[in-house]
Amino acid sequence: NSVTTAHLTEQILKYLKPEITTQPQGATVPANGSATLSAGAEGKYLSYQWQRNGADLAGETNATLVFSDYNGTQHDGNYTIRVTNDFGSATSTPAEVKEQ
C-alpha cells in the first residue's frame, strides 16, 4: 500500500477546510421579540455569511445572527450559515425561524 500525492492532498485539504461543529437551531419568536442564531466552526481564517431562504443577508458576517423587534413578515424563513476560507466552504443545515 502506498500513499499518492493526490491522496495526501485530499487529506490535507480535509483538515484545512472549514467544518461546522455546532449547527444553528431554529426558533419560534414572539412578535416584536428577540432571538439569536449561532453556529460553531473549526478552521483557520474563517469568514461567515448568513443566508435566509438561500439568499445572502447583507452585513450578516458573524458567527451569530441577532433578531430584535422580530417581524414574521420580514424574518420568517430558513436560515443557514456558510463558513469559508481559502481551502473551501461548509454550509449548515437549515434552521427554521418563525413568528410565534
C-alpha positions in Angstrom: 0.0 0.0 0.0 1.3 3.4 -0.9 0.1 7.0 -0.4 -0.2 9.0 -3.5 0.2 12.8 -3.7 -3.4 13.2 -4.7 -4.5 11.2 -1.6 -2.2 13.2 0.6 -3.5 16.5 -0.8 -7.1 15.4 -0.3 -6.3 14.5 3.4 -4.6 17.8 4.0 -7.5 19.8 2.4 -10.0 17.9 4.5 -8.1 19.1 7.6 -7.8 22.7 6.4 -11.4 23.2 5.1 -13.9 24.7 7.5 -16.1 22.4 9.4 -19.3 23.4 11.1 -19.2 21.9 14.6 -22.4 23.4 16.0 -25.4 23.8 13.8 -27.8 26.7 14.2 -31.0 25.8 16.0 -34.5 27.0 14.8 -36.6 29.3 17.0 -40.1 30.5 17.4 -40.0 34.2 18.3 -42.8 36.3 19.7 -43.8 39.3 17.6 -41.5 42.3 18.4 -39.3 39.9 20.4 -35.7 39.0 20.0 -33.7 35.8 19.3 -30.2 34.8 18.4 -29.0 32.1 16.0 -25.4 30.9 16.4 -23.1 28.4 14.8 -19.7 27.0 15.7 -17.0 26.2 13.2 -13.4 25.0 13.1 -10.7 26.0 10.7 -8.2 28.8 10.0 -9.1 32.3 8.8 -12.8 31.7 8.7 -15.4 34.0 7.0 -19.1 33.8 7.8 -22.2 34.6 5.7 -25.8 34.1 6.9 -28.5 33.4 4.4 -32.3 33.5 4.5 -34.0 31.1 2.2 -30.8 30.8 0.2 -30.1 34.5 -0.3 -27.2 36.3 1.4 -28.1 38.7 4.2 -26.2 41.9 3.7 -23.8 42.7 6.5 -24.5 39.4 8.5 -21.0 38.1 8.6 -20.5 36.9 12.2 -21.0 33.5 13.8 -24.2 34.9 15.4 -27.3 36.4 13.9 -29.4 38.6 16.2 -33.1 39.4 15.7 -34.5 42.3 17.6 -38.1 43.7 17.1 -39.0 40.5 15.3 -41.5 40.7 12.5 -42.7 37.5 10.9 -43.3 39.1 7.5 -39.7 40.2 7.3 -37.9 37.5 9.2 -39.7 34.1 8.9 -37.7 31.6 6.9 -35.0 29.0 6.8 -31.6 30.3 7.9 -28.2 28.8 7.1 -24.6 30.0 7.6 -21.9 29.5 5.1 -18.4 29.3 6.5 -15.4 29.7 4.1 -11.7 30.1 4.0 -9.0 29.7 1.3 -9.4 25.9 1.3 -13.1 25.5 0.9 -16.5 26.1 2.5 -19.2 24.4 4.5 -22.9 25.3 4.8 -25.0 24.5 7.9 -28.3 22.6 7.9 -31.3 25.0 7.7 -32.7 26.4 10.9 -36.4 27.5 10.7 -37.2 30.7 12.4 -40.9 31.8 12.6 -43.1 34.1 14.5 -45.0 32.7 17.5 
